[in-house]
Amino acid sequence: MKTRIFLLSVITLFAGLAVMAKDENPENYHMRGILADGTEIEGYNETSFTNFMFPWVTEVKLADTFKGESKKYSSDELKAVWFTSLGEDSIPKIYHSVKAQKSLPNLLRKNPKPYKKPVFLRLVYNGENVKGYIRPVADYTHTPSMSISTYTYIIYYLTKDSDVAVAYWCETGDLVPAMKKVMKFYLREFPELVEMVEKGELKPRDFRDNPAIVLPLMDKFYKPKEK
């Protein structure tokens, strides 16, 4: 599979997440993939292009025909899968099987544990040194009069010398106190980005509107880890 460098606005990626209507177009379920040994596979999945592959599913089912008998491929066996159908914006929909942190870091756990098995994350940035991924999560907003539950996302970066994708932001409708401090904590692996936050060159509002904007900068500022 050949991929090009692309940066997607993560805000637009979830436009189809709430659209859970039944889809009977076989081509929207058509997928291709690459196994760990390099073998290419092809078939029809149970999830359509307009919906989202959830990361707690650590296997992909592919059938030779639409709604036919399927074969399971674990996230250890399968390296990548992608939908052959394209939406109106013609954005590729690619998932990689990667090790990833379960949750966002915090001051007590700067490196939270990853999932026990690789999970399927959607690729949103494919750079030379850094790749960016997203996964959906449930977000809960509580007010004195009501509680609202919606799907949102966590966004990750994965450097080429790391084997675990790092979670660095979770989209939320709530206000985030001390936003600059929070940004500097999550971006601490990249001192140049921290400096941009301090100088006001990377503004909290821009980051909140589209946190994927830092991925090309991570790719640019990347430095190999000292051994």
N, C-alpha and C positions, 0 to 999 in steps of 0.2 A: 504494500500500500504506500503510495506516495502522498505526502501531505505538504502543504505550503504553510508559511508563517501567516497566521491570521489572528486577529484580536476581535473578540466579540463583546458587545455590551451585554453584561450579564443580566441587566434589567430586561432586555428583550427576550432572553432565553427562556423565561418562564411564562411567556405569553400563552404557550400551548399547554402548560401544566394544569391549568384549571379546566381545560377543555377535555372532558372525560367522555364525550359522546362516543357511541359505538362507531367504529370505523371499519367499513367492509371492503376497502380498496386493498387488494392483496399486495400491491407494490409498496404501500406504506409500512408493511411488515417485513419487507425484503431486506435481508442483511448479508453482509460479507464479513469475514474475519480472518485472523491469522493466529494459528496455534503457536505455542512456545517453540516448536521445532521448525517453524517457518512455513508449514503447510497452510495453504489458503482453503477456506471453507465457505459455503454459501447456503442460504436457506431462508425460511420464514420463521420469525419470532412471534411471541405472544404479545409483545409490546409494539405499538405502532409508532411511526415517526412523530406524530403529533403529541404523544405522551412522553413520559420520562422513565428511564431505567433507574430504579431505586437501588442504592448501594448495599442494602442489607441482603439483597439477592446475590449470592456468590456463585451463581451459575447462569449460563445462558442456554436456552433450548432452541434448537433449530430443526425445522422439518423440511423435507425435500419439496413438499407441496404446501400451499396455504391451508392451514388447519389440519394438516396431516400429522402422522405419528412423528414425534420429535425425538431428538437425541440430546442429552445433556452434556454441556462442557463446563467444567469448573473454572474458576478464576485463576487457578494454578495452570490449567491446560491452555487457556485462551489468553492471548497477548492483547488483542485489540479486536473490536467489532465496529462496524459502521453501517448506517442505513444508506441504501442506494438511492432512495427517493429523496428529493430535495423540496423544501418548502418554497414559498413565494419569494423569499429573500435569497434562495440558493446557498444557504449556509450549510456546510458539511455537518453531519451529526455523528461524531466519532466518540467512542468510549475506549479508554485504556484500562487494563487490569493493573492496579497499582496498590502498593501498601500505603495506607493513609491514616493519619491521626483521627481518632473517633470524635474529638471535640477541639474547641479552640484552646490554645495555651492560656494560662493565667499566671499570676505572680507566684502561686504555690506550686503549679505544675507547668513549667516552661516547655516541657516536652511530653505531652500526654501520650498515653499508650495508643498504638495503632490497632486497627481491627485485627483479629486473629488470622484472617485470610485476606488476600488482595481483594479489593472491591472495584466495581466498575464506575469510574468517574468520567464525566463528559469533558473532553478536551476543548478549552476555549482559547488557549494560546500555545503555539508550537514554535518555540525559539531554539536557537542553537545551544544555549546554556541552561535555559529555564523553560519548563512547561507549566501551563496554568490549567486548573481543573475546577469544576464545580460539582456539588451534589445537593439535592433537595433535603430540607429538614422542616419540621413543624415548628412554627413560631407562635408563641402565646403572648398576647398583649392584655394586661389586666387593668381595668379602670374601676372606680367605685360603683359604677352601675352595670358593668358587663365585662365578660371575658371573650376575647376574639382569638380564634385559632386559624392560622393561614399557613400555606406553604411558603417558605423562603429558601435561601441557599447559604451554604458555606463555600468559600472559595479558597483554593489551595495553590501553592507553588511547589514545584519539584525541581531541584537543581540536578545537574548531570552527575554530580559526585555524591548524591544522596540516594538512599533506597526507600525513603519514607516521605510522602507528600505532606507538607506543613500547612495546616489551616491558619489563615491569617485574617479572615474577616467573616462575619455572619451578618447578612443584611437584616436590619430591624427597623420597625416603624417607630420605636421608642427613641427618645433623646439619649445621647451618649455623653455623660459628663466627662470633662477633661479630654475632649476628643483628640487633641494633639498628642497628649501623653499616651493615650491608647494606641494611636497610630505608630508612634515611635517604638512602643513595646512590641507590636506585632511585626514591625519592619526592621527590628534590631539587627538582623543578620546582614543588612545592607546599610552601612554607615552613611553612604551618600544619600540614600532616601531619607534617613533620619535628619540629615543636615538640610535637605530640601524642605522638610516639614518645619524645622526650626526657623528657616529663613522665609517661610510663607510661600515658597515656590510650589509646594504641593499642599493645596488647601483642603481642609476637612470636608467642605461641601462637595468639591469635585470628587474626592475619594469616596464619599458616601454615595454619590450619584452613580459612580461606576468604578468600583474598586479594582477592576481589571486593568485600569490605566497604568498601574505600577508594574505590570508584568513585563512590558518591553524595557522598562528601566532596570528591573532586576536582571534581565538578560544582558543588558549593557554593562551594568556595574558588577556582574558576577566575577568572583575571584575563587580559584580552586582552594579547597580547604587544606590547611597544612597537615601533613601526615606525621 
